[in-house]
């Protein structure tokens, strides 16, 4: 149990570090924050209104499309994976 938790924690930390390394600049991140809000809105809705979401499962699953689209758009607008690779390679020198 603890081993699985440690693996998940390390995976989350690695993904967070990769995200921080790939941010284009602060201005792009601030401009993309509304998309992050849209991305987090659907899971928050499902958590807060769990029973209501279960009762209307035939309809509420469609909201996950918003989450996927907004999350992909957020990553596209604020991250540059090539810049992250360059930053990581230049730190080693």
Order of alpha helices (4+ residues) and beta strands (2+ residues): alpha-alpha-alpha-alpha-alpha-alpha
